[in-house]
Structure formats: C-alpha cells, structure tokens
Amino acid sequence: MPATSRHDPVFAAVDLGATSGRVITGRVGPDELVLTEAHRFANTPVRLPDGLRWDVLALYQGILDGLRVAARGGPVASVGIDTWAVDYGLLDSDGSLLGLPFHYRDTRNAAAAEEVLAHFGAQELYGVGGLQHLPFNTVFQLAAHRSTAQWQAARTLLLMPDLLVYWLTGSVGAEVTNASTTGLFDARSGGWSHALIGRLGLESSLFPALREPGERAGTLLPHVAGFTGLPADTPVTTVASHDTASAVAAVPATEPGFAYVSCGTWSLAGLELDAPVLTEQSRAANFTNERGVDGTVRYLRNIMGMWLLEECRRTWERDGTSTSLASLLADAARARPFAAVIDPDDPAFLAPGDMPSRIDAALTRSGQRTPDGPGGYVRCVLESLALAHRRTLREAAELAGRELTRVHLVGGGSRNELLCQWTADATGLPVTAGPAEATALGNVLLQARAHGLVGGLTDMRRLVARTQELRHYTPRGDPGAWDRAADLAAIVG
C-alpha cells in the first residue's frame, strides 16, 4: 500500500471527551488515512458552590496549544471540533460567556426534569424530539437554569462545540447533530422546534441558525492565528460535532444490516436509519432519535459504558490497590462467569464516586452476592455491558423492523477484547472491533469530504475499512448461559 504523501492535506481534529481532550492531525490520501496525536490535555470538571462545572477555559487553552503543535507539522487545511452532547454556554449581548458551563452530571437536573415532565408529559416531548429520557437532556438543564441571574442576561445559547468554534472564529451557529440532542429539535423536520421552545417559555432568539456537517463555519480570528501559527485564512469546518455522530460516520460497515456500539465513557448502541421512529413503543423502550450525517438518524440508546470500570479503578487507586488494566482483565477472565449482574443504567451509578460500593449495594438489593476481588467486579461490569448491548440492539431491530447481520464496536472499548468477545457471545452476532479512534477519524473524514477528497458515507466507510486495523470476533460458548443471564438482567433492571 503506498505511503502517505507529505503533500496530502492535513486536517486538525479537536476531539473533547469527558475526561480528556486531544488535537489530532489526519492525512487523507486515495488509500491512506493516518492519524497522529499532536497534543493531549486533561478535562477536569470543577465543583463550585453552585454546582459541577466544566473548566471550558482550560479546554480552550488546550485546543490552542494543540493547534500550535499541529501547525509545526506543516500546512493545516482546516480545523474541526467535536465534543460530548447536551451541555452549553450562555452568551450575553456583548458575546461574552456568562459563567462556566454546567456539567451534565450536576445534581440540579433531576428535579428540573420532573418539573418539565409534569407540565408537558413524556409523550409530547418524545413526539417532537424523539429523545431518550435522560435527566441531563438540554431541555431539562435549561429549566434548571431559568431562575438564575445568568439566564436573565443570556442572549445566545451555544452547545459546547459551537462555543469553541465561536471563540476560534467569531462565528455563531448550531451544528445539527448536536442540536438534535437538546430536546428542542424537531426530529421530523430537522430544525429547531420553535413551537416547543415557545411553550417552554424560552426565547427562539437564543438558538442560532443550524449548520450541517461540511459547512465552513468561518476562519481563524487574528489573535488565534497569531498564537497558533496557523494562517489567518485557515477554515474551521463544521463536522458532526456530537462525538458519537462523528464516530458513527467512521463505522467501517461495508454491508447492510449492521448495528453499532460506540463504546467509551458511554456505550451508544443502535442502528442508522433513514427516518426517526417516534412510536409510543419506541418511547417506552427509551430509544433516542438523533441526527447523523447526511440526514440519517442515529436510533440508539445510551448505556452507561466504561465509566463503570473507570470509576472502579479510580476508587481502587485511591485505596492503594493496583489497577493495571491488563491485570484486571486477566483476573476478570479467570473469575466465575455470571456470578453477578447489574443494570448499567441504574441512576445510582451516574455520579462520580465509590463505584464498587454502589455495585455492592445494587447487588445486595437484588439478592445477589458481591464479587470476590477486583477481577470479579470487572467481570460483573463487562458481562453486564455485553448483556445491555444485546438487549438494546435486539429491541432497536424489533422497533425499527430491521434484521441485524453484524455489530461494529468502535471507540476505546474496542480495545477491550473481553468486552468484544462477550458482546459477540451475548448477541449471537459477529463483532467487528475498531477503529478505536472512530470519532477522530469521522471528524477528519468530514473535513476531507468538504475539501473534495472523499465522497459520501459509503466511500468514507470503505476507506476506513481498508486502512484501519480491525479485529473480528465470532460468537462462541454456550448461548443458553447468556440467555439465562439475560433473564436475570431483565429482573435486575
């Protein structure tokens, strides 16, 4: 395969996750797709007297530092930004940020969600936005924010990636894949639901015009160009700014009937559809209809993913226990199968803190024994996630009227061989694992497409399939054991 040419365009992908941020450069050629990490920085929330906040100023400085490193590697054709969903910043009439954005794990959201649902009802909200009920959906966060002085001064609402694009370019807009996670987006029309916005007592003027992936958001402001060393005419390209949307764009699917699991802090498990599924059965099953690239719909359910394992590891580290992931996974492989099963989406697991103790409490409530040692906890978490993948994908296929042939597991979780194999065993479907860097790849590919270097989703996915390292898992073991574990999981959940 030919080496990537130094003359191939370089694209800078800013990819912010819940615990860290990165600036990654990507070179795209006819048969090459190569990523290089330019800079990594921590994403550490700050607990203030009024709640848990994102340190967005530190994130922005990390982005600038990363772009400065990227500029040293040669000409950068454009920059694209993706982050997590739902969280936002408020700007005043001068365009200044009104305080640090709230973190979606802040406890203020639960009461606000109950208040909104009491007035409007879950059916009405789902009929418009088609969103899975999560207490931190933007619509509920806004209800919690409305009584504050910040809200009274607010004139513009920008979701996290749009806020960062604004700081780089001075251009205001709302990228559509992230806008679709707010609960204020019309899943049928593909635009803001101004009727719902008005009924909630919000001002439509808060919500900027929508942008599609591939549009040019603007060029770098002079002081940004001066600090980073990038030319002032460097474009910032709108990508699928919800990180899951970028990850799904890079799923290396070459056949119909595929399902995906984008597995990181969260496991996002679902299907790619042409139209939303807004039935009462879909709402009751808690599936979400979020916008994907080219008008597609990401029909999925959020599952609390590797967060469970990472919080266990943080607790063990504080207690002085060795937490090498390799040793934990080896211990998990030797632990007794199906000794304990949890519901990964138990609200008790949402907040940061002592995860092993909360797992113990959940198991005790359901009449199960607590695990023996860290390996037992890891096995419990990974088997429970595999069962959640099984349940979610089977329900999605039934509700959407689809037959599934393969599962693509992308993101950081694709490096976890136990999770990949157990997902194959639980679902009874072959699993293709990788790429681990699906989000950054999707970000880069959408920039490359805007520059005419690749075609549509099919071409992008074929390029990923033939250039990235993938691993394949076939179902093995006793399907009946997974069936029995699934029955127990249904009782626990």
N, C-alpha and C positions, 0 to 999 in steps of 0.2 A: 504494500500500500504506500503511495507516495507520501513523503514527509510534508508537513505543513509549511507553506512558503512564508518567509518573513514579510512578503508583500500582501498576504491575505489580511483583510481588515481585522482590526482588534476592537472588541466591544467590551465595555466595562459593566459588569452586572453587580449592582448593590443588592445584597440578599440579607435581610434582617430577620432573625428568628427570636424566639422568646428568651434565649439565654446568651446569644452572641450574634454579632454582625460580621459580614465579610464583604470585601470588594474582590471580585474575581474577574480576571480578563479571559476572554474567549476568542480564539481564532477559528474562523469558519472558512473552509475551502470546499471544493466539489466532493471530496471524500474524506474530509477531516473535520473533526470537531474537538478541539483541545482546550481545556480549562487550566488556568494557573491561578492559584490563590495569591493575590497581591498583599492583602492585609486582613488581619482578623482582630476583633476587639470585643470586649465583654459588653453584654447588655444586662445591667444590674438595676432592677427596679429600686425605687426609694420610697420608704414608708414615711409619710409626713403626718402631721396631726390630723389632717382631713382625709387621709386615705392613702392607698398604694398608687404610686405614680411611676410613669416611665421617665427616665432621665434622657429626654429626647435631645438635649443639648450635647450630651456626651456622645450620643449616637451620631449626631450630625458632624461633630468633630472627627469621629472615627471614619465617617464617609469621606470627609475632605482629606484626611491623612491617607486613606486608601487610594483615592483618586490621584493624589500626588505621587504615590508609589507607582500606580498604573501608568502615569504619564512618562515616567522614566524608561519604561519598556518600549517606547515607540509611539507613533501616532495612534490615537484612540478615535474610532469612527463615531461612537456615540456612547451614551450612558443610559442605563435603565435601572429602575428601583422596584423591588418587591418587598413586602413585609407581611406580617400576620394581618388578620382582618379585624373588623368591628371597632377598634379604638380610633380616637380622633383628637384633633386640637381645634380650639376656637380662636378666631382672629377678631380683633376689634376693628373699628372703622379706619384705622391707620395701617391695618395689615399686620399688627403686632400680635404675638401669641399671648393668650390670656392664661398663664399658668401652665405647669407641666401636665400633659395628658394623663388621664386616669388609666390604670392598668385593668384589664378585663377581669382579673381575679379579685378585684376590690369587693369588699362585702356589701357595698351600698346597693348593688344591683338587684339582689333577691327581692327586697321589699318593693322596689320600683316595678319589677316585672309583675308582681302580684297586683299592684295598683292598675297598671295598664290593662292587664287581662280582665280585671273586674269591670272595667269600663267598656272594653271593646270585644272581648271574647277571643279565644284562641282560633276559632273557625274563621272569623272575619280577617284577622291578621294573616292567617295562612292563605286565605283565598286571594290576598293581594300579593304578598311577598313570597309565599311558599317556603318559608324558612322553618327549619328545625327549631323547636323551642329550646333556647339556651338563655339562662338568666342574664348573660352579658351581651346579648344582641344589642346593637347600637340603639335601637328604638327604646329599649329599657334603660340604657345608660343615660339617654337624653332626658327621660322622665325623672331620673335621679338628679340631674344637673340643673333642671329648670328653676329651682328655688334659690340659686346662688347668685351673687353679685357678678360673677364671671359671665353667667348666662345673659344677664341684663345688658352687658356691654358687647355681647357677641354679634358679629355681623356676617361671618363666614365660618362654615364648618368644613374642615379638611380631614379626611381619613389619613392615617399615618403616612403612607407612601406619597399621597398628594401634598401633604405638608412639606415633606422633604424635597419633592420636586419644586414646590413653590420657593423654598429657600435657595435652591440651586439656580432657578431661572427667573423668579418673579412672576411666573405664570400660574394662574389659578384654574383648576379643573378637577374633575372627579372621574377616576378611571372606573370603567363599568364593572369589571369582575369583582372589585372590592365594594363598589356601591351596592352590588346585589346582596351583600351580607348584612345590610343595615336594618332590614325590616321595613324600609321606606321606599323600596324599589318595586316596581310592578313587574312581576315575573312574566306576565303575558306580553306586555308592550315593550319591555326592555328600557323603560325610562323611569324617572322619579315618579312616585305616586303622589302628585300634588293634592289629590283629594284626601288621602290618608294623612299626609303631612298637616293639612289644614285642620282636620278633625282632631288631631293630637295637640292642637294649639301651637304648632310650630310655624315659623315663617318660611315660605318657599324660597325666599331670597338667601337663606342660609346655605342652600345646596347648590354648588356650582354646576355649570354645564358638564355633561358627560363626555368622556373621551373613550375611544376604542383602542385596544392594543394595536400598535403600529403607527399611531398618530405621533407627530412631532409635538412635544409639549412646549418646547422653547429651546433657547441656547443659554449657555452659562453666563451668569452675571459677571461683570468685570472683576469684582473682588474675588469671586470664586475661581475664575480663570487665573488671576494673579497668584492666588495661594497654591493651587494645584499644579500650575504649569501647563494646563491644557489650553488650547486655543480658545478664544472667546466665542468663536462660532461653532464650538463643539455642541452638537444637538443632544438634548435629553429626549429619548424616545419613550413614549408610553408603552410599557409592556403589560402583561397580565399581572397587575401589581398585587393581587392576592397571591401569596406564595403557592397555595395549592393549585390555583389556576395555571401558573407557570409550570408547576410540576406535572400536571395532567397533560399539558401541551407537549411535554417531553416523554410521555409514556411510549415505549418502543413497540407499540402494537402494530402488527402487520396483518392482522386477520380480524374479521368481525367477531362479535360475541365476547369481547374482553371486558373484564372488570378491573378496577384498580384499587390499590390501597396505598395512599401516600402516608408513609409512616415516619413520624418524628416525635415531637412532644405530644402531638395528637396523631391518631390514626384516622384518616379520612377515607372511608371505604364506600365505593359506589360505582356508578355507570356514567357514561357520556351519552346524552340523549339529544334529540333534535327539538324537543318541546318539554315544558315542565309537566310534572304530574301533581295536580292540585286537588286530588280526591280526598274525601274525608278519611279513607283508609290510609292514605299516604300521611296525612297529618297525624292520625292516631299512632302510626308507626314511627313518627318523629323524623321523617326524612326532609332534607333541605333541597331546594332547587336554586342553585347559584349559577351565575352566568360564567360561561367559559369562553374560549377563543372562538371567533367567527360565529357568534350567536348560538353556540352549543350550550347545553345545560349540564352542569355537574350535579347529578342526582345522587346524593350521598348522605351519610350520617357521620357526625363527629363521634369518635370514640376516644376516651382518654387513653393516650398511647404510651410511649416510652417515658412519659412524665412519671408514671408509677414507679418504674425501675430507677430512674434518675433520682427521685426523691428518697427512695430506699437507700441508694448509695450515699446520698448526702448525709442521711441520718447515721449510717454506719461509719462514715468518715469522721463525723463529729464525736462518735463514741470510740474512735481509735481502732475500728475494725478494718482490715484490709479489704479494699473494694476493687481490685483489679477486675475489669470486665471479663477478661479471658478466664480467670479462675472462677468467677461467679457462674459463668456459663457452663464451665466444665462440671462444677458442683450441681448445677441445675440438671444437666444431662443425666447425672447419676441418681438424682432424687427420685422418689417414688412417683410414678405418673398419677395424675388426677387425685392427689391426696387432698387438695383443697381448691375450690373455685370461687372467684369473686366476680361481682359485676363491676367492670372497669369504670362505668359511668355513675357509680354511687356518688352523690354530691359530697359525701364526706371526704372524697379523695381530691377535690378540686383545689383547695388552698394549699400553699406551701406548708411544710412541717413534717412531723414524725410519721412517715408513711407506714413503716412496719407495725406501729401500734394501732394505726387506723385499720390496717388489714386484719390484725388480730381481732379488733372489735367487730368488724364486719363478719368474720368467720364465726365468732362466738355467737353473734345474733342469729346466724343461720344454722347453728348446731354443728359446726364443723370444727375439727381440730386445727390448732395453729401450726404453722410449718416448723420443722426442725432445722434451724440454722439458715444462713443467708441463701444457700442453694435452694432450699425449699421455698423460700419467698419468691426467688426469681422464677422457679418453675411454675409456681402458682400464678404469677403475673403473666408470663408468656403464654401458658396454656389458656388462661382466661382471655387474653387478647386474641389468640387464634380462634377461640370459640366465638368471640364478638365479631371477628371478621366473617366467620361462617354465617352467623345469624343475620348480619347486616346485608351481606351480598345476596343471600337467598331471598330475603324479604324484598330487597330492591328489584331483583329479577322478576319476582312474582308481581309486584305492584306495577312495574313498567312493561310487563309482558315480554320479557327477554329470556333467551336461552344463553347460558354462560358456557364458554369453552376454555377460558384461561383467566388467571389472576395475574396482573402485573403489580408487583410490590416494589415501590420506588421510595427514595428518601433514605435517611440514615438507618432506618430499621431494616433496609435490605441487606445490610452487612451482618445482621444477626441471623446466623444460619439456623439456629433452633427455631426462631420465630418463623422463618420462611418455610422450613420443613413442616412445622406443626400447622401452619396455615394451609399448606397443601393437604396434609393429612385430614384436617378438620373439614375443609371444604370439599374434599374429594376431587379437586381440580388441579391441573398442573400450574405451578407458580413460576413465573419468570421474575427474578430478583435483579433490580438495578434499572437505571443507574442510581447510585446513591446521591449524586448531585443533580437530581432531576430539576429542582427549582432553578438553580443557576443556569442549567442548560436551556430550559424553557425561556428564561429571561434573555439569554444571548441569542437564541434562535429567533425570537420575535424581533429583536433589533436587526438581525441579519436579514430577516424577511422584509423589514421596512426598507432595507437598503438593496433589495432585489437579488439577494444571494441565494435564497431558498424559496420554495413555493409554499403551498398550503400545509395544513396539518399533516396530511399523508406524507408529503415529501419530508417535512421536519422529522416525523417519527421514523421514517426509513433511514434517514441519516443517523439518528440516534442508535437505531438497531444495528447498523453495520459499523459503527465507530466506537461504541462504548462496551465495557466489559459487563456481560450479563451472566447470571447463573440460573440453572434450571432445576426445579425440584418436582418430582412426581409423587403422588400420594403413596404411602406405604403404611404398614402396620394394620391394626385391627380397626376397621371402620366402626364396628359396634361399640368399641370403647369410647370413641368420640361421640357417638350417638347418646350413650349413657351420660357422658359428661355434659353434653348439650342439654339433656333433660334436667340435670342438676342445676346448670347455669340458668335455665329458664325459671326454676323455682327461686333461686337466689336473687335474680333480677326483678 
